[in-house]
Amino acid sequence: MSTDLKSKLNSEINSRIARLKHHYYDEIDLTGNQYEELNQALSKVIAVPLINELESLKEYIDQC
């Protein structure tokens, strides 16, 4: 894999990880809509394993 492609992939993965981490500490907006509030809570729960998967993917790309 070319170093240019690795660099682009790592940059995109880093960007996505940063966005996930940035929103992880956002408070849940109490809108009165239980489904919207549930979606916000689920997003926080899903963010942790997703961040781990993205970091694992980044390590794999670095090894190629």
Secondary structure, DSSP 8 states (H G I E B T S, - for coil): --HHHHHHHHHHHHHHHHHHHHHHT------S-HHHHHHHHHHHHHHHHHHHHHHHHHHHHHH-
